[in-house]
Every structure is written in C-alpha cells, then in structure tokens.
C-alpha cells in the first residue's frame, strides 16, 4: 500500500486509478456482487453513465488564481482517467470513489443546454466569459453519444456569449463549424493540454486520452480554422515530464498554437494517495524524486491549497520552471496572456411570448 493507505488493486486495462477506496462522504460502502463481473473481461472495468437532472448549471467562483469567474460542466466524472486529475475529489460528493469510480461511473446532465438557455436569459444576468472543461473534460468519450457539449455550444452561439474551452479530446474537431463562426466574432478560445510527448508515458498516465501527436494535430486543425489555441503544458510533473517543457512548447508552435500556459502538478485530498500508488506501480525508480520535488515546493506537504501557491508552488525549483517557461515563450513567440474575449456582442434572442413578438 502507498499514499493514503488504500488497498491497491491490479492495474486495470485502460484505466488510471489502481484503487477504488470509498469517498470521504461514503461511510457505509460495501462490495456487492451484482453479476456484472461475469460479462466484463478480466482486468477491465466497464463504463457506467447515469443521467442527472441538474437544478442549476453555471457555477461561480471568486478564486484570484483563475482567469474566469464562472464555468459549466455537462458531465461529472471523466472517462479519460488521468491519474493526476485534481477534480477526482469532487466525486466524493456523490458518494462515489475518486479512484476508479471517477473514471467509470459518470454522470451526464441532459438538461444542461436548457438550463444554460434559462440562466443566460435571466434579466439580471451579466455577461462574462464562461469556462468549460476546467473540472471534467467536455469532449470525453461519452460526448460522442450524448452531444451535450455541442448543444451547449449552440446555445452560446445563439446568445453570442464568449466561451473558453479546455480539453484533451479530439472530438472538439466535430464542432469546428460552431467554433470557427464564434472565433470570427472574437467569442471563443481553446486550450489543449499536452502533458508529455512520450506516447507510452501518456498512455499510462492518461489512459483514455488521445495520443500526444493526435492532440497536436487537433491544435493544427483548430488553428487552421481560425480558432485561437493555447497549448497547455499542464500539469508539469517534476522529475518526470518537466524536462519536456521547451519541447512541448515548440511542438505547440509547430501545430499553430499562439499562446501557452503551465501549471504544476496538484495533489488535493484523495489525489495524493492515488498519484503515489500510480508512481510506485508505473515508475517506482522516480517516485521518491517526484514527491520530494513536490514537497519542496509546498513547504514539506504534498499540496499547499493556498491561493497564489497551489498552481505553481514556491521556492527555487518553481522559480526555475517559471523562468524556463517565460524564456521559451519569448523565443517561440508564444503569448502568455491571450486577448480578452468580446462581451459586447451578447444578446438574448427573442423568446416566444416576448412583447416584441406581438408586432
């Protein structure tokens, strides 16, 4: 056992987490044989998607670390299965495990587009860019069947509402028609996360994410369609992927990215234990070095949640990464801060029953 002391399961095919410990709000969880295992190939875990009728959609935050104050999430959980995902602890609020449950027991919100339309139509709504993909990826595999992200984009396009999207999913290419139209009006920008150029490491660390070269091809397609794209070298893993920083940025430029960003690996709550289990299983010779570097940047702890520290850490090592990033961006012509999206085009479309519809 490693990390938080949870029992380690065998590596599961195409899954990131090695364990499925109870969430911190699930106090009476026990295993029940429901018969499904007999139909599931050995060492694999089937994906389960249930529907949730949300009561609200736009979430607001006041974090000074974030460049946006509102976001939406059409899905809970993420089948991409990135072992380092800082959003894993959010699954505990559903009584589910931040481990395998987070990547196999997903929630789709079919009323998300209707809720978005309702909230944007509210008389007191004040426009500002909406972020999508900051918690779970809107272009994860289940979007192919549910198409909730596309439906939400159609609403935003109709309202001419600015949106910033973060994804690792190549399914975003399906929506080039909407995105290119919005980009022409200054209403959209996209960030594509590429954590490593090592395909084998990526497959183990991000088991159901498209390969690095495929994500770079997505950047190229978006850029060619006139959509501004940021390459996100996030998260950087000290002692494992940090040596690739300059190569990642150069690959982004070659693909057409015009901006870049970076965030250091974050290990909030249950993520620390899950991450350490993964390290000892997949790169045991690097585990101690990686954790030593992280603790060095967080005052001896696995993670420091303070605003101003949680995204980058502090100390000599964090400062060195920041300098390397800035120098590489200057040399490659990458912007660290993208131009603001337009908010002045926002307009509520006429609705049935509006007074003007009588004339």
C-alpha positions as CSV (number, residue, x, y, z in Angstrom):
1,X,0.0,0.0,0.0
2,X,1.1,3.6,-0.7
3,X,-0.1,7.1,-0.4
4,X,-3.3,7.2,1.6
5,X,-3.1,3.6,2.6
6,X,-5.9,2.4,0.3
7,X,-5.8,-1.1,-0.8
8,X,-4.2,-1.3,-4.3
9,X,-5.9,-3.3,-6.9
10,X,-4.3,-4.8,-10.0
11,X,-3.7,-2.4,-12.9
12,X,-6.9,-2.2,-14.9
13,X,-6.8,-2.1,-18.7
14,X,-7.2,1.4,-20.0
15,X,-7.8,2.9,-16.5
16,X,-5.7,5.3,-14.5
17,X,-6.5,4.6,-10.8
18,X,-5.3,1.5,-9.2
19,X,-7.7,1.7,-6.3
20,X,-11.3,2.5,-5.6
21,X,-11.4,3.5,-1.9
22,X,-14.6,4.9,-0.5
23,X,-15.1,8.6,-0.9
24,X,-14.9,10.7,2.3
25,X,-18.7,11.1,2.4
26,X,-19.4,7.4,1.8
27,X,-19.4,5.9,5.3
28,X,-21.3,2.7,4.7
29,X,-19.9,1.5,1.4
30,X,-19.5,-2.3,0.9
31,X,-18.9,-4.5,-2.1
32,X,-21.9,-6.3,-3.6
33,X,-21.7,-9.0,-6.3
34,X,-24.3,-7.7,-8.9
35,X,-23.4,-10.2,-11.6
36,X,-21.8,-7.7,-14.0
37,X,-18.3,-9.1,-13.5
38,X,-19.0,-12.3,-15.4
39,X,-19.6,-10.2,-18.6
40,X,-16.6,-7.9,-18.2
41,X,-13.2,-9.1,-19.5
42,X,-10.6,-9.8,-16.8
43,X,-8.8,-6.7,-15.5
44,X,-11.1,-4.2,-17.2
45,X,-13.9,-2.1,-15.8
46,X,-17.0,-1.1,-17.8
47,X,-18.1,2.5,-18.0
48,X,-21.5,3.3,-16.5
49,X,-23.3,6.5,-17.3
50,X,-26.3,7.7,-15.5
51,X,-28.4,10.8,-16.0
52,X,-28.9,13.6,-13.6
53,X,-31.4,16.4,-14.0
54,X,-29.4,19.4,-12.7
55,X,-31.2,22.2,-10.9
56,X,-28.6,24.9,-12.0
57,X,-25.7,24.9,-14.4
58,X,-23.5,27.9,-14.2
59,X,-21.1,27.7,-11.2
60,X,-19.4,30.9,-9.9
61,X,-16.0,31.2,-8.2
62,X,-14.1,34.1,-6.6
63,X,-10.6,32.5,-6.8
64,X,-7.9,35.0,-7.6
65,X,-5.9,32.1,-9.2
66,X,-8.4,31.7,-12.0
67,X,-8.9,33.9,-15.1
68,X,-12.6,33.3,-15.1
69,X,-15.4,33.7,-12.6
70,X,-17.9,31.2,-14.0
71,X,-18.0,27.7,-15.6
72,X,-20.3,24.9,-16.6
73,X,-19.8,21.1,-16.6
74,X,-22.1,19.0,-18.7
75,X,-20.7,15.8,-17.1
76,X,-19.5,14.6,-13.7
77,X,-16.5,12.3,-13.7
78,X,-14.2,11.8,-16.7
79,X,-13.5,8.7,-18.7
80,X,-10.1,10.0,-19.8
81,X,-8.9,8.6,-16.5
82,X,-5.9,11.0,-16.0
83,X,-4.4,9.8,-12.7
84,X,-3.3,13.2,-11.7
85,X,-6.7,14.9,-12.2
86,X,-7.4,17.5,-9.4
87,X,-11.1,17.1,-10.0
88,X,-11.2,13.5,-8.7
89,X,-12.2,14.5,-5.1
90,X,-15.4,16.0,-6.5
91,X,-16.8,12.5,-7.0
92,X,-16.8,12.0,-3.2
93,X,-19.7,14.5,-3.0
94,X,-21.7,11.9,-5.0
95,X,-20.9,9.1,-2.5
96,X,-18.5,7.7,-5.1
97,X,-14.8,7.0,-5.1
98,X,-12.3,9.5,-6.5
99,X,-10.5,6.4,-7.8
100,X,-11.9,4.1,-10.4
101,X,-15.5,5.4,-9.8
102,X,-14.4,8.8,-11.1
103,X,-13.4,7.4,-14.5
104,X,-16.0,4.6,-14.8
105,X,-19.2,5.8,-13.1
106,X,-20.1,9.0,-14.9
107,X,-23.0,11.4,-14.8
108,X,-24.5,13.1,-17.8
109,X,-26.7,16.2,-17.4
110,X,-29.2,16.0,-20.3
111,X,-31.0,19.3,-19.3
112,X,-27.7,21.3,-19.4
113,X,-28.5,23.1,-22.6
114,X,-32.0,24.1,-21.5
115,X,-30.6,25.3,-18.1
116,X,-27.9,27.3,-19.8
117,X,-30.5,29.0,-22.0
118,X,-32.7,29.8,-19.0
119,X,-29.8,31.2,-16.9
120,X,-28.5,33.3,-19.8
121,X,-32.0,34.7,-20.3
122,X,-32.4,35.8,-16.7
123,X,-33.0,39.6,-16.6
124,X,-30.2,40.1,-14.0
125,X,-27.5,38.0,-15.9
126,X,-24.3,40.0,-16.6
127,X,-22.1,38.6,-19.3
128,X,-18.5,37.4,-18.8
129,X,-16.6,34.5,-20.4
130,X,-17.8,31.1,-19.4
131,X,-15.2,28.4,-19.0
132,X,-15.9,24.8,-19.9
133,X,-13.5,21.9,-19.2
134,X,-12.0,23.3,-16.1
135,X,-13.3,20.4,-14.0
136,X,-14.0,17.5,-16.3
137,X,-13.4,17.3,-20.0
138,X,-16.5,18.2,-22.1
139,X,-15.1,16.2,-25.0
140,X,-14.5,12.9,-23.2
141,X,-15.7,9.8,-25.0
142,X,-19.3,9.8,-23.7
143,X,-19.9,13.2,-25.5
144,X,-19.9,11.3,-28.8
145,X,-23.2,9.7,-27.7
146,X,-24.8,12.4,-25.6
147,X,-23.7,15.6,-27.5
148,X,-24.3,17.8,-24.5
149,X,-21.3,20.0,-25.2
150,X,-22.4,20.6,-28.7
151,X,-25.9,21.5,-27.6
152,X,-24.4,24.0,-25.0
153,X,-22.2,25.5,-27.7
154,X,-25.2,26.0,-29.9
155,X,-26.9,28.0,-27.1
156,X,-23.8,30.1,-26.5
157,X,-23.5,30.8,-30.3
158,X,-27.2,31.8,-30.4
159,X,-26.6,34.3,-27.5
160,X,-23.2,35.4,-28.9
161,X,-21.7,34.6,-25.5
162,X,-17.9,34.3,-25.0
163,X,-16.5,30.9,-24.0
164,X,-13.1,29.5,-23.1
165,X,-12.7,25.7,-23.6
166,X,-10.1,23.4,-22.1
167,X,-9.8,19.8,-23.5
168,X,-7.6,16.9,-24.3
169,X,-10.3,15.4,-26.5
170,X,-10.1,15.3,-30.3
171,X,-13.9,15.2,-30.5
172,X,-13.7,19.0,-30.4
173,X,-13.0,18.8,-34.2
174,X,-16.6,17.8,-34.7
175,X,-17.7,21.3,-33.6
176,X,-15.4,23.3,-35.9
177,X,-18.4,24.7,-37.6
178,X,-19.7,26.4,-34.5
179,X,-16.3,27.3,-33.1
180,X,-15.0,28.9,-36.3
181,X,-18.1,31.0,-36.5
182,X,-17.7,32.2,-32.9
183,X,-13.9,32.7,-33.3
184,X,-14.6,35.1,-36.2
185,X,-16.6,37.2,-33.8
186,X,-13.9,37.0,-31.0
187,X,-16.1,34.8,-28.9
188,X,-14.0,31.7,-28.3
189,X,-10.6,30.4,-27.4
190,X,-9.5,26.9,-26.8
191,X,-6.7,25.4,-24.6
192,X,-5.4,21.9,-25.5
193,X,-3.5,20.1,-22.8
194,X,-0.4,18.2,-23.8
195,X,1.5,16.8,-20.8
196,X,4.2,14.8,-22.5
197,X,5.4,13.8,-26.0
198,X,6.2,10.3,-24.7
199,X,3.3,8.2,-26.0
200,X,4.0,5.3,-23.7
201,X,4.0,7.5,-20.6
202,X,0.9,9.3,-21.8
203,X,-1.0,6.1,-22.2
204,X,-0.2,5.0,-18.7
205,X,-0.8,8.4,-17.1
206,X,-3.8,9.4,-19.2
207,X,-5.2,6.0,-20.4
208,X,-8.1,7.1,-22.5
209,X,-6.8,10.4,-23.8
210,X,-5.8,10.7,-27.5
211,X,-2.1,10.3,-28.1
212,X,0.1,13.4,-27.8
213,X,0.7,13.5,-31.6
214,X,-3.1,13.3,-32.1
215,X,-3.7,16.2,-29.7
216,X,-1.1,18.3,-31.6
217,X,-3.0,17.5,-34.8
218,X,-6.1,18.9,-33.1
219,X,-4.3,22.1,-32.3
220,X,-3.4,22.3,-36.0
221,X,-7.0,21.8,-37.2
222,X,-8.4,24.3,-34.8
223,X,-5.7,26.9,-35.7
224,X,-6.3,26.3,-39.4
225,X,-10.0,27.0,-38.9
226,X,-9.1,30.4,-37.4
227,X,-9.7,29.4,-33.8
228,X,-7.1,30.8,-31.3
229,X,-5.5,27.9,-29.4
230,X,-3.3,27.8,-26.3
231,X,-1.0,24.8,-25.7
232,X,-1.3,23.9,-22.0
233,X,1.7,22.1,-20.6
234,X,-0.4,21.1,-17.6
235,X,0.3,19.6,-15.3
236,X,4.1,19.6,-15.3
237,X,5.4,16.7,-13.2
238,X,8.7,17.4,-11.5
239,X,11.2,14.7,-12.1
240,X,9.0,13.0,-14.8
241,X,7.8,15.4,-17.5
242,X,9.4,18.8,-16.6
243,X,12.4,18.2,-18.8
244,X,10.0,18.3,-21.8
245,X,8.7,21.8,-21.2
246,X,10.6,23.5,-24.1
247,X,9.9,20.6,-26.5
248,X,6.2,20.7,-25.7
249,X,6.0,24.5,-26.3
250,X,7.9,24.1,-29.6
251,X,5.6,21.3,-30.7
252,X,2.6,23.6,-29.9
253,X,4.0,26.4,-32.0
254,X,4.6,24.0,-34.9
255,X,1.0,22.9,-34.7
256,X,-0.3,26.5,-34.7
257,X,-0.7,27.5,-31.1
258,X,-0.4,31.2,-30.4
259,X,-0.4,31.1,-26.6
260,X,0.8,28.9,-23.8
261,X,0.4,28.2,-20.1
262,X,1.6,25.8,-17.4
263,X,0.5,24.6,-14.0
264,X,2.5,22.4,-11.6
265,X,1.1,19.0,-10.6
266,X,-1.5,19.5,-7.9
267,X,-2.5,16.7,-5.4
268,X,-5.5,17.8,-3.4
269,X,-7.2,15.4,-1.0
270,X,-7.5,11.9,-2.3
271,X,-5.5,12.6,-5.5
272,X,-2.2,12.4,-3.5
273,X,-2.7,8.8,-2.5
274,X,-4.0,7.8,-5.9
275,X,-1.0,9.5,-7.6
276,X,1.5,7.9,-5.2
277,X,0.0,4.5,-5.8
278,X,0.4,5.1,-9.6
279,X,4.0,6.3,-9.2
280,X,5.1,3.2,-7.3
281,X,3.3,0.9,-9.8
282,X,4.5,2.6,-13.0
283,X,7.7,4.5,-12.3
284,X,9.0,3.2,-9.0
285,X,12.5,4.5,-9.7
286,X,11.2,8.0,-10.0
287,X,8.6,8.0,-7.2
288,X,10.7,9.4,-4.4
289,X,12.3,12.1,-6.6
290,X,8.9,13.3,-7.8
291,X,7.4,13.5,-4.4
292,X,10.5,15.2,-2.9
293,X,10.3,17.9,-5.5
294,X,6.6,18.5,-4.9
295,X,7.0,18.7,-1.2
296,X,9.9,21.1,-1.6
297,X,7.6,23.4,-3.4
298,X,4.8,23.1,-0.9
299,X,6.5,23.6,2.4
300,X,7.1,19.9,3.0
301,X,3.5,18.9,2.3
302,X,2.2,17.0,-0.7
303,X,0.0,20.0,-1.6
304,X,-0.5,23.6,-0.5
305,X,-4.1,24.8,-1.2
306,X,-3.4,28.5,-0.6
307,X,-4.3,30.9,-3.3
308,X,-1.2,32.1,-5.1
309,X,0.7,28.9,-4.3
310,X,-1.5,25.9,-5.3
311,X,-1.0,26.3,-9.1
312,X,2.8,26.9,-9.2
313,X,4.3,26.2,-5.8
314,X,7.2,28.3,-4.5
315,X,10.9,28.1,-4.0
316,X,13.9,27.7,-6.2
317,X,12.6,24.9,-8.3
318,X,9.2,26.5,-9.0
319,X,11.1,29.8,-9.9
320,X,13.3,27.9,-12.3
321,X,10.4,26.3,-14.1
322,X,8.7,29.8,-14.4
323,X,11.9,31.3,-15.9
324,X,12.3,28.4,-18.4
325,X,8.7,28.8,-19.5
326,X,9.0,32.6,-19.9
327,X,12.2,32.3,-21.9
328,X,10.8,29.6,-24.2
329,X,7.6,31.6,-24.8
330,X,9.7,34.7,-25.7
331,X,11.9,32.7,-28.0
332,X,9.0,31.0,-29.7
333,X,6.7,34.0,-29.9
334,X,4.0,32.5,-27.7
335,X,1.8,34.8,-25.7
336,X,1.3,34.1,-22.0
337,X,-1.9,36.1,-21.9
338,X,-4.5,35.9,-24.7
339,X,-6.5,38.9,-25.8
340,X,-9.8,39.2,-24.0
341,X,-12.9,37.7,-25.5
342,X,-15.7,40.0,-26.6
343,X,-18.6,40.6,-24.3
344,X,-20.3,43.4,-26.1
345,X,-22.0,41.2,-28.7
346,X,-24.1,39.3,-26.1
347,X,-27.8,39.5,-26.9
348,X,-30.7,37.5,-25.7
349,X,-32.6,36.1,-28.6
350,X,-36.3,36.8,-28.8
351,X,-38.4,34.2,-27.0
352,X,-42.0,33.1,-27.6
353,X,-44.3,35.4,-25.7
354,X,-41.9,38.3,-25.6
355,X,-43.7,41.7,-26.0
356,X,-41.9,42.4,-29.3
357,X,-43.3,39.3,-30.9
358,X,-46.7,40.9,-30.9
359,X,-45.7,43.4,-33.6
